[in-house]
Amino acid sequence: MNDRSRELFLKSQEVIPGGVNSPVRAGRAVGVDPLFIERADGCYLWGADGKRYIDYVGSWGPMILGHRPPEVIQAVREALENGTSYGAPTELELNLAKMIVEAVPSIEMLRMVNSGTEATMSAIRLARGFTGRNMIIKFDGCYHGHSDSCLVSAGSGLATFGIPGSPGVPEDLARLTISLPFNDLEAVEVTVGRFGDRIAAIIIEPIAGNMGVVLPKRGFLDGLREITRENGILLIFDEVITGFRVSPGGAQELYNIMPDLTCLGKIIGGGFPVGAYGGRRDVMSQIAPVGDVYQAGTLSGNPLAMAAGVATLTILKNREIYARLEEKSRFLFSGFVDAARTAGVDITINRVGSMGAVFFGENPIVDFDSVKQTETSKYTSFYREMLARRIYLAPSPFEAAFVSLAHTEEIMKKTIDSALNSFKKL
């Protein structure tokens, strides 16, 4: 790690717990101190010492156009000239809401919030209020933010540190959350058979992006839709990562599944803090001030975030962009496979659209248990080797890599060459 980042990290630990504002950034899973970032542009990041890195984290997913796309920067500048926050309705939030409703098949109405965590927390509260039930089902390795109801067998940072839950979460509340194996429809059927009239919602990342990338088995999501419909349970898709990433309408468009509620974030804010939850009109109409389920936020619909979101989604209306992203992503990850084969290293690639993950080992990755059985120590070595070659990957074996429009074939060839040399050192 460069000296300037080390200096900043030491100072940060004096005033910020662990020196970071989100645990996975600390780099403990890969045994390095975090790289402090000074600026970004296109597909590049510059560290605090001025060194340039090719970025495949993309601020954990939202930078689908690359960093600092001119249209988004201009839109934010124009919004900034009018003010930074009003705590009042604006036409910008109306425009962004309309764009989302037009793009995402299941959303008839939506509410803006400030983060993915707020979106999932609010959707779960709404599901409980709408159904009059208290229990929820989630899936091992799926991460739905850090609200109390969701910190049970969660993925992402929790998976990295091997923590099954978190102190501070009341046992009584944790008992209302049932966590089942991802892709195990039989477990869902058994659980619903036992607790069905007490379950308000099943919440799932339709493509799990917080334990690497894990795809749903054929029929799994359809099965969830059938079970929830038959038992009066709301189906919540957490598309904070996949929304506008794997297709304009998210995973639900890709797999032709209509959830009752959808949670969004990342891309819809164009890099700004934002989230949203939406779905069926009759369900969303239960939110205050129309209904009795309360949720509020002073900064919800912040004009800078809304302007960035409108500019981003305007560009993404061009579906040809997704074909280009698919081509880029296929080129990169197939290059990783070829490089690993040449180096004699066993890897498994899980990919959909412009998000993918590299797992070390040759067994299929279908759930959190199979993720945990991968050779994470090899990912640690791989991460360090790639970082030394100025390739910036997620500092955890349980996270996805993201390709943006800004990644060119030349840049990806350099990345693949770096991967080959890194694989040879494992």
C-alpha positions as CSV (number, residue, x, y, z in Angstrom):
1,M,0.0,0.0,0.0
2,N,1.3,3.4,-0.8
3,D,2.7,5.7,2.0
4,R,0.1,8.4,1.6
5,S,-2.8,5.9,1.9
6,R,-1.2,4.4,4.9
7,E,-0.8,7.8,6.5
8,L,-4.4,8.7,5.9
9,F,-5.6,5.3,7.2
10,L,-3.7,5.6,10.4
11,K,-5.2,9.1,11.0
12,S,-8.7,7.9,10.1
13,Q,-8.6,5.2,12.7
14,E,-8.4,7.8,15.4
15,V,-11.7,9.4,14.5
16,I,-13.6,6.7,12.4
17,P,-14.2,3.2,13.7
18,G,-11.7,0.9,11.8
19,G,-10.7,3.9,9.7
20,V,-13.5,3.3,7.2
21,N,-17.2,4.2,6.9
22,S,-18.2,0.7,5.6
23,P,-16.5,-2.4,6.9
24,V,-15.6,-4.1,3.6
25,R,-13.5,-1.1,2.6
26,A,-11.0,-1.9,5.4
27,G,-9.4,-4.6,3.3
28,R,-9.1,-7.1,6.1
29,A,-10.5,-9.9,4.0
30,V,-7.5,-9.6,1.7
31,G,-4.9,-8.6,4.3
32,V,-4.2,-5.1,3.1
33,D,-4.8,-1.6,4.2
34,P,-7.4,0.3,2.1
35,L,-6.3,2.4,-0.9
36,F,-7.5,6.0,-0.3
37,I,-8.9,7.5,-3.5
38,E,-8.3,11.0,-4.7
39,R,-10.3,11.2,-7.9
40,A,-11.8,9.2,-10.7
41,D,-12.5,9.5,-14.4
42,G,-13.8,7.0,-17.0
43,C,-12.7,3.5,-15.8
44,Y,-9.8,4.9,-13.8
45,L,-9.2,5.7,-10.1
46,W,-6.3,7.7,-8.8
47,G,-4.9,6.8,-5.4
48,A,-3.9,9.3,-2.8
49,D,-0.3,9.1,-4.1
50,G,-1.4,9.9,-7.6
51,K,-1.0,6.4,-9.0
52,R,-3.7,5.4,-11.6
53,Y,-5.7,2.1,-11.3
54,I,-8.2,0.4,-13.6
55,D,-11.4,0.2,-11.7
56,Y,-13.7,-2.8,-11.6
57,V,-15.5,-1.9,-8.4
58,G,-17.3,1.2,-9.9
59,S,-18.3,2.5,-6.4
60,W,-19.8,-1.0,-5.8
61,G,-21.9,-0.9,-9.0
62,P,-23.5,2.4,-9.8
63,M,-20.9,3.7,-12.2
64,I,-22.3,1.8,-15.2
65,L,-21.4,4.7,-17.5
66,G,-18.0,5.1,-16.0
67,H,-16.8,7.8,-13.6
68,R,-17.7,11.5,-14.4
69,P,-19.8,11.0,-17.5
70,P,-20.2,14.5,-19.0
71,E,-24.0,14.4,-19.2
72,V,-24.3,13.5,-15.6
73,I,-21.8,16.1,-14.4
74,Q,-23.5,18.8,-16.4
75,A,-26.9,17.9,-15.0
76,V,-25.6,18.0,-11.5
77,R,-23.9,21.4,-12.1
78,E,-27.2,22.8,-13.4
79,A,-29.1,21.5,-10.4
80,L,-26.4,22.8,-8.0
81,E,-26.9,26.3,-9.3
82,N,-30.4,26.2,-7.9
83,G,-29.5,24.8,-4.5
84,T,-28.5,21.6,-2.7
85,S,-31.5,20.5,-0.8
86,Y,-35.1,21.8,-0.2
87,G,-36.9,19.1,1.8
88,A,-39.8,19.7,-0.5
89,P,-41.1,18.1,-3.7
90,T,-39.4,18.9,-7.0
91,E,-40.1,18.2,-10.7
92,L,-36.8,16.3,-10.8
93,E,-38.1,13.6,-8.5
94,L,-41.3,13.3,-10.5
95,N,-39.3,12.9,-13.7
96,L,-37.0,10.2,-12.2
97,A,-40.0,8.3,-10.7
98,K,-41.8,8.3,-14.1
99,M,-38.6,7.0,-15.8
100,I,-38.4,4.1,-13.3
101,V,-42.1,3.2,-13.6
102,E,-41.7,3.1,-17.4
103,A,-38.7,0.9,-17.2
104,V,-39.3,-1.6,-14.4
105,P,-42.2,-4.0,-15.2
106,S,-43.6,-4.5,-11.7
107,I,-43.5,-0.9,-10.4
108,E,-46.7,1.2,-10.5
109,M,-45.8,3.6,-7.8
110,L,-42.5,4.3,-5.9
111,R,-41.0,6.2,-3.0
112,M,-37.5,7.7,-3.1
113,V,-35.2,7.2,-0.1
114,N,-31.5,7.7,0.5
115,S,-29.9,4.3,0.3
116,G,-30.5,0.6,-0.5
117,T,-30.7,-0.1,3.3
118,E,-33.5,2.4,3.6
119,A,-35.3,0.9,0.6
120,T,-35.3,-2.7,1.9
121,M,-36.1,-1.6,5.5
122,S,-39.1,0.4,4.3
123,A,-40.3,-2.3,1.9
124,I,-40.2,-4.9,4.7
125,R,-42.2,-2.5,7.0
126,L,-44.7,-1.9,4.3
127,A,-45.1,-5.7,3.7
128,R,-45.7,-6.2,7.4
129,G,-48.2,-3.4,7.5
130,F,-50.0,-4.5,4.4
131,T,-50.3,-8.2,5.3
132,G,-50.7,-7.8,9.1
133,R,-48.0,-10.4,9.5
134,N,-44.6,-10.1,11.2
135,M,-42.3,-12.8,9.9
136,I,-40.1,-12.6,6.8
137,I,-38.0,-15.1,4.8
138,K,-34.6,-14.1,3.4
139,F,-31.7,-16.2,1.9
140,D,-28.3,-17.1,3.3
141,G,-25.7,-14.8,1.7
142,C,-28.1,-12.3,0.4
143,Y,-27.4,-8.9,1.9
144,H,-30.3,-6.4,2.2
145,G,-28.6,-3.6,4.1
146,H,-27.9,-3.3,7.8
147,S,-31.4,-2.8,9.2
148,D,-32.1,-5.2,12.2
149,S,-34.5,-7.4,10.3
150,C,-31.9,-8.3,7.6
151,L,-28.8,-9.0,9.7
152,V,-29.4,-12.7,9.9
153,S,-27.0,-14.9,8.0
154,A,-26.2,-12.0,5.7
155,G,-23.5,-11.7,3.1
156,S,-21.2,-8.9,2.0
157,G,-19.2,-7.4,4.9
158,L,-20.8,-9.8,7.4
159,A,-19.8,-12.8,5.3
160,T,-16.3,-11.5,5.0
161,F,-15.8,-11.4,8.7
162,G,-17.7,-14.7,9.3
163,I,-20.3,-13.0,11.6
164,P,-23.7,-14.8,11.6
165,G,-25.5,-11.7,12.9
166,S,-24.7,-8.6,14.9
167,P,-24.7,-7.6,18.5
168,G,-27.4,-4.9,18.9
169,V,-30.0,-6.9,17.0
170,P,-32.7,-8.0,19.5
171,E,-33.2,-11.8,19.6
172,D,-36.9,-11.3,19.5
173,L,-36.7,-9.4,16.2
174,A,-34.2,-11.9,14.8
175,R,-36.6,-14.7,15.4
176,L,-39.0,-13.0,13.0
177,T,-36.5,-13.5,10.2
178,I,-36.0,-17.0,8.7
179,S,-32.9,-17.4,6.5
180,L,-32.9,-20.3,4.0
181,P,-30.4,-21.6,1.5
182,F,-30.4,-19.7,-1.8
183,N,-31.8,-21.8,-4.7
184,D,-33.5,-24.3,-2.3
185,L,-37.2,-24.2,-3.3
186,E,-38.0,-27.2,-1.2
187,A,-36.8,-25.4,2.0
188,V,-39.1,-22.5,1.1
189,E,-42.1,-24.9,0.6
190,V,-41.5,-26.6,3.9
191,T,-41.1,-23.3,5.8
192,V,-44.1,-21.7,4.2
193,G,-46.1,-24.9,5.0
194,R,-45.2,-24.4,8.7
195,F,-45.4,-20.6,9.1
196,G,-47.3,-19.5,6.0
197,D,-50.0,-17.5,7.7
198,R,-47.4,-15.6,9.7
199,I,-45.0,-14.7,6.9
200,A,-45.4,-11.2,5.5
201,A,-42.7,-11.3,2.8
202,I,-40.0,-13.2,1.1
203,I,-37.1,-10.9,0.2
204,I,-34.4,-11.9,-2.2
205,E,-31.7,-10.7,-4.4
206,P,-32.9,-12.3,-7.7
207,I,-29.3,-12.5,-8.7
208,A,-27.2,-12.5,-5.6
209,G,-24.5,-9.9,-5.8
210,N,-23.3,-9.8,-2.2
211,M,-21.7,-13.3,-2.1
212,G,-19.9,-12.8,-5.4
213,V,-22.4,-13.4,-8.1
214,V,-24.8,-16.3,-7.7
215,L,-27.5,-16.9,-10.3
216,P,-30.9,-18.4,-9.6
217,K,-31.5,-22.0,-10.8
218,R,-34.1,-22.5,-13.5
219,G,-37.5,-22.4,-11.9
220,F,-36.4,-21.1,-8.5
221,L,-37.7,-17.5,-8.9
222,D,-40.9,-18.8,-10.7
223,G,-41.4,-21.1,-7.7
224,L,-41.1,-18.3,-5.2
225,R,-43.6,-16.3,-7.2
226,E,-46.1,-19.2,-7.1
227,I,-45.6,-20.0,-3.4
228,T,-46.0,-16.3,-2.4
229,R,-49.1,-15.8,-4.5
230,E,-50.8,-18.9,-3.2
231,N,-50.1,-18.0,0.5
232,G,-50.8,-14.2,0.5
233,I,-47.1,-13.4,1.0
234,L,-45.5,-10.4,-0.7
235,L,-42.5,-11.1,-2.9
236,I,-39.8,-8.5,-2.6
237,F,-37.0,-8.3,-5.2
238,D,-33.9,-6.5,-3.9
239,E,-32.6,-5.1,-7.1
240,V,-30.3,-2.5,-5.5
241,I,-27.4,-4.0,-7.5
242,T,-29.2,-5.6,-10.5
243,G,-31.7,-2.8,-11.2
244,F,-30.7,-1.1,-14.5
245,R,-27.5,-3.2,-14.4
246,V,-28.4,-6.5,-15.9
247,S,-31.1,-5.0,-18.1
248,P,-33.2,-1.7,-18.1
249,G,-35.9,-3.5,-16.2
250,G,-33.5,-5.4,-13.9
251,A,-33.5,-9.1,-13.1
252,Q,-37.3,-9.2,-13.1
253,E,-37.3,-8.3,-16.8
254,L,-34.5,-10.7,-17.5
255,Y,-36.3,-13.6,-15.9
256,N,-39.9,-12.4,-16.6
257,I,-41.0,-12.4,-12.9
258,M,-43.3,-9.8,-11.4
259,P,-42.5,-9.2,-7.7
260,D,-44.9,-7.3,-5.5
261,L,-42.3,-4.9,-4.4
262,T,-38.9,-3.9,-5.7
263,C,-36.0,-2.2,-4.0
264,L,-33.6,0.0,-6.1
265,G,-30.4,2.0,-5.6
266,K,-27.0,2.4,-7.1
267,I,-27.5,3.3,-10.7
268,I,-30.7,5.3,-10.3
269,G,-28.7,8.0,-8.4
270,G,-25.9,8.2,-11.0
271,G,-23.3,7.8,-8.2
272,F,-25.2,9.9,-5.6
273,P,-26.7,8.4,-2.4
274,V,-30.1,7.3,-3.3
275,G,-32.6,4.4,-3.1
276,A,-36.2,3.7,-3.9
277,Y,-38.8,1.1,-3.3
278,G,-41.9,0.6,-5.4
279,G,-44.5,-1.9,-6.6
280,R,-48.1,-2.7,-6.8
281,R,-50.4,0.4,-6.5
282,D,-52.6,-1.2,-3.8
283,V,-49.6,-2.0,-1.7
284,M,-47.8,1.3,-2.1
285,S,-51.0,3.2,-1.3
286,Q,-50.6,2.0,2.3
287,I,-47.7,4.4,2.8
288,A,-48.3,7.7,4.7
289,P,-49.7,10.2,4.0
290,V,-52.2,8.1,2.0
291,G,-52.1,5.1,4.3
292,D,-50.9,4.3,7.8
293,V,-47.5,2.8,7.2
294,Y,-45.0,5.5,8.1
295,Q,-41.7,6.3,6.3
296,A,-40.1,9.7,5.9
297,G,-36.8,11.3,5.0
298,T,-35.6,14.9,4.9
299,L,-33.1,14.3,2.1
300,S,-35.3,11.8,0.1
301,G,-35.5,13.0,-3.5
302,N,-32.5,15.3,-3.1
303,P,-32.3,17.4,-6.3
304,L,-28.6,16.7,-7.0
305,A,-29.2,12.9,-6.8
306,M,-32.4,13.2,-8.8
307,A,-30.6,15.2,-11.5
308,A,-27.8,12.6,-11.7
309,G,-30.4,9.8,-11.9
310,V,-32.4,11.4,-14.7
311,A,-29.3,12.0,-16.7
312,T,-28.1,8.4,-16.2
313,L,-31.4,6.7,-17.0
314,T,-31.8,9.0,-20.0
315,I,-28.6,7.5,-21.5
316,L,-29.6,4.0,-20.5
317,K,-32.9,4.2,-22.4
318,N,-30.8,3.2,-25.4
319,R,-31.0,-0.6,-25.1
320,E,-28.0,-1.0,-27.5
321,I,-25.9,0.1,-24.5
322,Y,-26.7,-3.2,-22.8
323,A,-25.6,-5.2,-25.8
324,R,-22.3,-3.3,-25.7
325,L,-21.9,-4.0,-22.0
326,E,-22.7,-7.7,-22.5
327,E,-20.0,-7.8,-25.2
328,K,-17.4,-6.1,-23.0
329,S,-18.2,-8.2,-20.0
330,R,-18.1,-11.5,-22.0
331,F,-14.7,-10.4,-23.4
332,L,-13.2,-9.7,-19.9
333,F,-14.5,-12.7,-18.1
334,S,-13.8,-15.2,-20.9
335,G,-10.3,-13.7,-20.9
336,F,-10.0,-14.5,-17.2
337,V,-11.0,-18.1,-17.9
338,D,-8.4,-18.5,-20.7
339,A,-5.7,-16.9,-18.5
340,A,-6.4,-19.2,-15.6
341,R,-6.4,-22.2,-17.9
342,T,-3.0,-21.2,-19.3
343,A,-1.6,-20.7,-15.8
344,G,-3.1,-24.1,-14.6
345,V,-5.4,-22.5,-12.0
346,D,-8.9,-23.7,-11.4
347,I,-11.5,-20.9,-11.4
348,T,-15.3,-20.6,-11.7
349,I,-16.8,-17.6,-13.3
350,N,-20.4,-16.6,-12.5
351,R,-21.6,-13.7,-14.7
352,V,-24.7,-12.1,-15.9
353,G,-24.6,-8.9,-18.0
354,S,-22.0,-6.5,-16.9
355,M,-21.5,-8.0,-13.4
356,G,-19.5,-11.1,-12.6
357,A,-17.3,-12.8,-10.0
358,V,-14.1,-14.9,-10.0
359,F,-14.2,-17.9,-7.6
360,F,-11.2,-20.1,-7.0
361,G,-12.1,-23.8,-7.4
362,E,-13.9,-25.9,-9.9
363,N,-17.2,-26.6,-8.2
364,P,-20.4,-24.9,-9.3
365,I,-21.3,-21.9,-7.2
366,V,-25.1,-22.1,-6.4
367,D,-25.5,-20.9,-2.8
368,F,-23.7,-19.4,0.1
369,D,-22.3,-22.7,1.3
370,S,-20.6,-23.4,-2.1
371,V,-19.3,-19.8,-2.0
372,K,-17.7,-20.4,1.4
373,Q,-16.1,-23.6,0.2
374,T,-14.1,-21.7,-2.5
375,E,-10.3,-21.1,-2.0
376,T,-10.6,-17.6,-0.6
377,S,-6.9,-17.5,0.2
378,K,-6.1,-17.7,-3.5
379,Y,-8.4,-14.7,-4.0
380,T,-6.4,-12.8,-1.4
381,S,-3.2,-13.5,-3.3
382,F,-4.8,-12.7,-6.6
383,Y,-6.2,-9.4,-5.3
384,R,-2.8,-8.3,-4.1
385,E,-1.1,-9.3,-7.3
386,M,-3.7,-7.4,-9.4
387,L,-3.5,-4.4,-7.1
388,A,0.3,-4.3,-7.6
389,R,-0.4,-4.2,-11.3
390,R,-2.8,-1.3,-10.8
391,I,-6.0,-3.3,-11.3
392,Y,-8.5,-2.3,-8.6
393,L,-10.8,-5.2,-7.7
394,A,-13.2,-5.6,-4.7
395,P,-11.2,-6.2,-1.5
396,S,-13.2,-9.3,-0.7
397,P,-13.9,-12.7,-2.3
398,F,-17.6,-12.2,-1.6
399,E,-18.2,-9.2,-3.9
400,A,-18.9,-8.7,-7.6
401,A,-16.8,-7.0,-10.3
402,F,-18.5,-4.5,-12.6
403,V,-17.8,-3.5,-16.2
404,S,-18.7,0.0,-17.4
405,L,-19.1,1.6,-20.8
406,A,-15.8,3.3,-20.2
407,H,-13.8,0.0,-20.2
408,T,-12.3,-0.4,-23.7
409,E,-11.0,-3.5,-25.3
410,E,-7.4,-2.3,-24.9
411,I,-7.9,-1.7,-21.2
412,M,-9.5,-5.1,-20.7
413,K,-6.7,-6.8,-22.6
414,K,-4.3,-5.2,-20.2
415,T,-6.4,-6.5,-17.3
416,I,-6.4,-10.0,-18.8
417,D,-2.6,-9.9,-19.2
418,S,-2.3,-8.8,-15.6
419,A,-4.6,-11.6,-14.5
420,L,-2.5,-14.2,-16.4
421,N,0.7,-13.0,-14.6
422,S,-1.1,-12.9,-11.3
423,F,-2.5,-16.4,-11.8
424,K,1.0,-17.7,-12.5
425,K,2.2,-16.5,-9.1
426,L,-0.5,-18.4,-7.2
